[in-house]
Amino acid sequence: MKPIVQVVFAAALLLALVPAGHAQNAGRQATVAVCSGCHGAHGEGSAAGAPRLAGQNTEYLSHALTMFKARTRASVIMQPLAQGLSDTDIQALSAYFSGQSAPSVEADSAAMPLLVEEGKRLVATGPVRCFECHGAQGLGNGARYPSIAGQPAQFVVDRIHEFQQRARQSTPQPGTMTAVSTLLSEDEIRAYAAYLSRLKR
């Protein structure tokens, strides 16, 4: 994965070399290139923890980018990148990645089959029933509940850790992911993550 500074510089250089009449289209292509630097050429995400954008709900992507731009959702990487996006850019990027399709980025390991099986059991009978909020088979539900199907396992683990950290800082509202995250052990988090990473999107 390229360092984010290199990706942004490459996008800016691309814009500088394009004739003015094609600047808007080139600008969109450059913005997609910036996103792809971390999220993959088709938004597939990465096993290192960058989330999958391919096939994600358009509403959710637009909502998330708008929150990053408004600095109401924390991310040291996404907040500055979102600052330069217009509402039209946000809509176009959301539609683009929502329409992409890509295979899973997960690699098989000796532990994976057992983790996947345990995760499947937990989703059905465990302390957190993911599909009740995130839709059938984790395919998402509107602007608030993203698709979690096919998300890289490390991203799911990292995200739940973020929610747990937030819960330690202040008492969460009941029913939120921040509150729900406190119900999970580390082993359960990894099992949920393994199973969700294998769901088809």
C-alpha positions as YAML, in Angstrom:
chain: A
units: angstrom
residues:
- id: 1
  name: MET
  ca: [0.00, 0.00, 0.00]
- id: 2
  name: LYS
  ca: [1.39, 3.40, -0.95]
- id: 3
  name: PRO
  ca: [1.87, 6.01, 1.78]
- id: 4
  name: ILE
  ca: [-1.06, 8.41, 1.73]
- id: 5
  name: VAL
  ca: [1.17, 11.42, 1.02]
- id: 6
  name: GLN
  ca: [2.50, 9.79, -2.15]
- id: 7
  name: VAL
  ca: [-1.00, 8.97, -3.32]
- id: 8
  name: VAL
  ca: [-2.25, 12.52, -2.76]
- id: 9
  name: PHE
  ca: [0.80, 13.95, -4.55]
- id: 10
  name: ALA
  ca: [0.25, 11.64, -7.52]
- id: 11
  name: ALA
  ca: [-3.39, 12.73, -7.75]
- id: 12
  name: ALA
  ca: [-2.42, 16.41, -7.67]
- id: 13
  name: LEU
  ca: [0.21, 15.86, -10.36]
- id: 14
  name: LEU
  ca: [-2.35, 14.10, -12.56]
- id: 15
  name: LEU
  ca: [-4.69, 17.08, -12.30]
- id: 16
  name: ALA
  ca: [-1.90, 19.51, -13.20]
- id: 17
  name: LEU
  ca: [-1.18, 17.66, -16.44]
- id: 18
  name: VAL
  ca: [-4.79, 17.47, -17.68]
- id: 19
  name: PRO
  ca: [-6.30, 20.01, -20.11]
- id: 20
  name: ALA
  ca: [-8.83, 22.35, -18.51]
- id: 21
  name: GLY
  ca: [-11.77, 20.94, -20.50]
- id: 22
  name: HIS
  ca: [-11.26, 17.52, -18.92]
- id: 23
  name: ALA
  ca: [-10.45, 18.72, -15.42]
- id: 24
  name: GLN
  ca: [-13.72, 17.69, -13.78]
- id: 25
  name: ASN
  ca: [-13.59, 14.12, -15.07]
- id: 26
  name: ALA
  ca: [-9.87, 13.87, -14.31]
- id: 27
  name: GLY
  ca: [-10.54, 15.22, -10.84]
- id: 28
  name: ARG
  ca: [-12.97, 12.38, -10.16]
- id: 29
  name: GLN
  ca: [-10.48, 9.83, -11.49]
- id: 30
  name: ALA
  ca: [-7.75, 11.31, -9.31]
- id: 31
  name: THR
  ca: [-10.01, 11.16, -6.26]
- id: 32
  name: VAL
  ca: [-10.82, 7.51, -6.95]
- id: 33
  name: ALA
  ca: [-7.06, 6.90, -7.27]
- id: 34
  name: VAL
  ca: [-6.51, 8.44, -3.82]
- id: 35
  name: CYS
  ca: [-9.18, 6.16, -2.31]
- id: 36
  name: SER
  ca: [-7.73, 3.14, -4.10]
- id: 37
  name: GLY
  ca: [-4.32, 3.78, -2.55]
- id: 38
  name: CYS
  ca: [-5.60, 2.32, 0.73]
- id: 39
  name: HIS
  ca: [-8.90, 0.64, -0.16]
- id: 40
  name: GLY
  ca: [-7.71, -1.24, -3.26]
- id: 41
  name: ALA
  ca: [-8.22, -0.75, -6.98]
- id: 42
  name: HIS
  ca: [-11.86, -1.85, -6.79]
- id: 43
  name: GLY
  ca: [-12.48, -0.96, -3.15]
- id: 44
  name: GLU
  ca: [-11.78, -4.50, -1.98]
- id: 45
  name: GLY
  ca: [-10.07, -3.33, 1.22]
- id: 46
  name: SER
  ca: [-6.92, -4.92, 2.58]
- id: 47
  name: ALA
  ca: [-6.04, -7.74, 4.93]
- id: 48
  name: ALA
  ca: [-4.05, -5.15, 6.93]
- id: 49
  name: GLY
  ca: [-7.31, -3.47, 7.97]
- id: 50
  name: ALA
  ca: [-8.47, -0.98, 5.33]
- id: 51
  name: PRO
  ca: [-12.25, -1.44, 5.02]
- id: 52
  name: ARG
  ca: [-13.98, -2.83, 1.96]
- id: 53
  name: LEU
  ca: [-15.89, -0.19, -0.04]
- id: 54
  name: ALA
  ca: [-16.91, -2.43, -2.96]
- id: 55
  name: GLY
  ca: [-20.64, -3.11, -2.85]
- id: 56
  name: GLN
  ca: [-21.12, -0.94, 0.24]
- id: 57
  name: ASN
  ca: [-24.46, 0.88, 0.55]
- id: 58
  name: THR
  ca: [-24.43, 4.19, -1.31]
- id: 59
  name: GLU
  ca: [-26.34, 5.86, 1.52]
- id: 60
  name: TYR
  ca: [-23.85, 4.69, 4.10]
- id: 61
  name: LEU
  ca: [-20.79, 5.76, 2.08]
- id: 62
  name: SER
  ca: [-22.26, 9.23, 1.51]
- id: 63
  name: HIS
  ca: [-23.14, 9.56, 5.19]
- id: 64
  name: ALA
  ca: [-19.68, 8.44, 6.32]
- id: 65
  name: LEU
  ca: [-17.83, 10.79, 3.95]
- id: 66
  name: THR
  ca: [-20.07, 13.68, 5.00]
- id: 67
  name: MET
  ca: [-19.28, 12.99, 8.67]
- id: 68
  name: PHE
  ca: [-15.54, 12.83, 7.95]
- id: 69
  name: LYS
  ca: [-15.79, 16.14, 6.10]
- id: 70
  name: ALA
  ca: [-17.70, 17.72, 9.00]
- id: 71
  name: ARG
  ca: [-15.17, 16.23, 11.46]
- id: 72
  name: THR
  ca: [-17.98, 14.56, 13.41]
- id: 73
  name: ARG
  ca: [-16.45, 11.13, 12.76]
- id: 74
  name: ALA
  ca: [-12.86, 10.68, 13.85]
- id: 75
  name: SER
  ca: [-10.09, 9.53, 11.48]
- id: 76
  name: VAL
  ca: [-6.66, 11.07, 11.13]
- id: 77
  name: ILE
  ca: [-6.53, 9.85, 7.52]
- id: 78
  name: MET
  ca: [-10.10, 10.35, 6.31]
- id: 79
  name: GLN
  ca: [-10.88, 13.75, 7.83]
- id: 80
  name: PRO
  ca: [-8.26, 15.73, 5.85]
- id: 81
  name: LEU
  ca: [-9.00, 13.82, 2.64]
- id: 82
  name: ALA
  ca: [-12.73, 14.50, 2.92]
- id: 83
  name: GLN
  ca: [-12.19, 18.24, 3.34]
- id: 84
  name: GLY
  ca: [-11.58, 18.68, -0.38]
- id: 85
  name: LEU
  ca: [-14.73, 16.81, -1.49]
- id: 86
  name: SER
  ca: [-17.83, 18.63, -2.71]
- id: 87
  name: ASP
  ca: [-21.29, 17.14, -2.15]
- id: 88
  name: THR
  ca: [-21.24, 16.10, -5.81]
- id: 89
  name: ASP
  ca: [-17.85, 14.38, -5.32]
- id: 90
  name: ILE
  ca: [-19.22, 12.51, -2.31]
- id: 91
  name: GLN
  ca: [-22.24, 11.29, -4.24]
- id: 92
  name: ALA
  ca: [-20.12, 10.26, -7.23]
- id: 93
  name: LEU
  ca: [-17.56, 8.37, -5.12]
- id: 94
  name: SER
  ca: [-20.29, 6.63, -3.14]
- id: 95
  name: ALA
  ca: [-22.04, 5.51, -6.32]
- id: 96
  name: TYR
  ca: [-18.75, 4.37, -7.88]
- id: 97
  name: PHE
  ca: [-17.60, 2.16, -5.02]
- id: 98
  name: SER
  ca: [-21.11, 0.90, -4.32]
- id: 99
  name: GLY
  ca: [-21.17, -0.43, -7.88]
- id: 100
  name: GLN
  ca: [-17.80, -2.20, -7.64]
- id: 101
  name: SER
  ca: [-17.34, -5.89, -7.04]
- id: 102
  name: ALA
  ca: [-14.19, -7.63, -5.85]
- id: 103
  name: PRO
  ca: [-13.13, -10.92, -4.25]
- id: 104
  name: SER
  ca: [-12.31, -11.26, -0.57]
- id: 105
  name: VAL
  ca: [-8.84, -10.16, 0.48]
- id: 106
  name: GLU
  ca: [-8.61, -12.74, 3.26]
- id: 107
  name: ALA
  ca: [-5.95, -15.44, 3.08]
- id: 108
  name: ASP
  ca: [-6.61, -18.92, 4.45]
- id: 109
  name: SER
  ca: [-4.89, -19.96, 7.66]
- id: 110
  name: ALA
  ca: [-4.94, -23.08, 9.79]
- id: 111
  name: ALA
  ca: [-7.14, -21.37, 12.37]
- id: 112
  name: MET
  ca: [-9.58, -19.81, 9.88]
- id: 113
  name: PRO
  ca: [-12.08, -22.71, 9.45]
- id: 114
  name: LEU
  ca: [-12.56, -23.06, 13.21]
- id: 115
  name: LEU
  ca: [-12.89, -19.30, 13.68]
- id: 116
  name: VAL
  ca: [-15.41, -19.05, 10.84]
- id: 117
  name: GLU
  ca: [-17.52, -21.87, 12.29]
- id: 118
  name: GLU
  ca: [-17.47, -20.29, 15.75]
- id: 119
  name: GLY
  ca: [-18.35, -16.91, 14.28]
- id: 120
  name: LYS
  ca: [-21.30, -18.40, 12.43]
- id: 121
  name: ARG
  ca: [-22.57, -19.86, 15.70]
- id: 122
  name: LEU
  ca: [-22.11, -16.57, 17.55]
- id: 123
  name: VAL
  ca: [-23.98, -14.55, 14.91]
- id: 124
  name: ALA
  ca: [-26.95, -16.89, 15.35]
- id: 125
  name: THR
  ca: [-26.93, -17.45, 19.11]
- id: 126
  name: GLY
  ca: [-24.20, -15.30, 20.68]
- id: 127
  name: PRO
  ca: [-24.29, -12.03, 22.64]
- id: 128
  name: VAL
  ca: [-24.38, -9.90, 19.46]
- id: 129
  name: ARG
  ca: [-26.82, -10.67, 16.62]
- id: 130
  name: CYS
  ca: [-25.20, -8.71, 13.81]
- id: 131
  name: PHE
  ca: [-27.93, -9.24, 11.22]
- id: 132
  name: GLU
  ca: [-30.66, -7.71, 13.38]
- id: 133
  name: CYS
  ca: [-29.22, -4.27, 12.63]
- id: 134
  name: HIS
  ca: [-26.97, -4.84, 9.60]
- id: 135
  name: GLY
  ca: [-29.56, -6.64, 7.49]
- id: 136
  name: ALA
  ca: [-29.86, -10.21, 6.24]
- id: 137
  name: GLN
  ca: [-26.43, -11.79, 5.77]
- id: 138
  name: GLY
  ca: [-24.84, -8.52, 6.87]
- id: 139
  name: LEU
  ca: [-25.63, -6.74, 3.60]
- id: 140
  name: GLY
  ca: [-26.41, -3.43, 5.27]
- id: 141
  name: ASN
  ca: [-29.46, -1.38, 6.14]
- id: 142
  name: GLY
  ca: [-29.56, 2.27, 5.06]
- id: 143
  name: ALA
  ca: [-27.25, 5.11, 6.05]
- id: 144
  name: ARG
  ca: [-26.75, 4.02, 9.64]
- id: 145
  name: TYR
  ca: [-25.97, 0.32, 9.30]
- id: 146
  name: PRO
  ca: [-23.23, -0.50, 6.76]
- id: 147
  name: SER
  ca: [-22.69, -3.76, 4.98]
- id: 148
  name: ILE
  ca: [-20.37, -5.90, 7.08]
- id: 149
  name: ALA
  ca: [-20.35, -8.85, 4.67]
- id: 150
  name: GLY
  ca: [-16.90, -9.48, 3.25]
- id: 151
  name: GLN
  ca: [-15.18, -6.86, 5.39]
- id: 152
  name: PRO
  ca: [-11.53, -7.75, 6.09]
- id: 153
  name: ALA
  ca: [-11.29, -9.49, 9.46]
- id: 154
  name: GLN
  ca: [-8.64, -7.08, 10.76]
- id: 155
  name: PHE
  ca: [-10.88, -4.11, 9.97]
- id: 156
  name: VAL
  ca: [-13.74, -5.64, 11.98]
- id: 157
  name: VAL
  ca: [-11.40, -6.35, 14.89]
- id: 158
  name: ASP
  ca: [-9.96, -2.83, 14.83]
- id: 159
  name: ARG
  ca: [-13.39, -1.22, 14.56]
- id: 160
  name: ILE
  ca: [-14.79, -3.15, 17.53]
- id: 161
  name: HIS
  ca: [-11.70, -2.19, 19.53]
- id: 162
  name: GLU
  ca: [-12.47, 1.46, 18.68]
- id: 163
  name: PHE
  ca: [-15.99, 1.06, 20.01]
- id: 164
  name: GLN
  ca: [-14.66, -0.59, 23.18]
- id: 165
  name: GLN
  ca: [-12.20, 2.25, 23.71]
- id: 166
  name: ARG
  ca: [-15.03, 4.75, 23.31]
- id: 167
  name: ALA
  ca: [-17.08, 2.82, 25.89]
- id: 168
  name: ARG
  ca: [-14.22, 3.09, 28.38]
- id: 169
  name: GLN
  ca: [-14.18, 6.86, 27.97]
- id: 170
  name: SER
  ca: [-17.88, 7.46, 28.65]
- id: 171
  name: THR
  ca: [-21.02, 5.43, 29.33]
- id: 172
  name: PRO
  ca: [-22.51, 4.45, 25.96]
- id: 173
  name: GLN
  ca: [-26.17, 4.71, 25.04]
- id: 174
  name: PRO
  ca: [-27.93, 1.32, 25.19]
- id: 175
  name: GLY
  ca: [-28.29, -0.45, 21.86]
- id: 176
  name: THR
  ca: [-25.41, 1.35, 20.13]
- id: 177
  name: MET
  ca: [-22.37, -0.46, 18.76]
- id: 178
  name: THR
  ca: [-20.34, 1.20, 21.49]
- id: 179
  name: ALA
  ca: [-22.53, -0.47, 24.12]
- id: 180
  name: VAL
  ca: [-22.76, -3.77, 22.25]
- id: 181
  name: SER
  ca: [-18.97, -3.99, 21.87]
- id: 182
  name: THR
  ca: [-18.54, -4.26, 25.63]
- id: 183
  name: LEU
  ca: [-20.30, -7.65, 25.57]
- id: 184
  name: LEU
  ca: [-17.55, -9.25, 23.50]
- id: 185
  name: SER
  ca: [-14.37, -11.04, 24.54]
- id: 186
  name: GLU
  ca: [-11.28, -10.90, 22.35]
- id: 187
  name: ASP
  ca: [-11.82, -14.48, 21.18]
- id: 188
  name: GLU
  ca: [-15.42, -13.70, 20.25]
- id: 189
  name: ILE
  ca: [-14.37, -10.56, 18.34]
- id: 190
  name: ARG
  ca: [-11.95, -12.58, 16.24]
- id: 191
  name: ALA
  ca: [-14.52, -15.28, 15.56]
- id: 192
  name: TYR
  ca: [-17.16, -12.77, 14.48]
- id: 193
  name: ALA
  ca: [-14.58, -11.04, 12.27]
- id: 194
  name: ALA
  ca: [-13.49, -14.29, 10.60]
- id: 195
  name: TYR
  ca: [-17.06, -15.29, 9.78]
- id: 196
  name: LEU
  ca: [-18.09, -11.87, 8.47]
- id: 197
  name: SER
  ca: [-15.00, -11.70, 6.27]
- id: 198
  name: ARG
  ca: [-16.15, -14.85, 4.46]
- id: 199
  name: LEU
  ca: [-19.68, -13.67, 3.69]
- id: 200
  name: LYS
  ca: [-20.30, -12.93, 0.03]
- id: 201
  name: ARG
  ca: [-20.97, -9.35, -1.03]
...
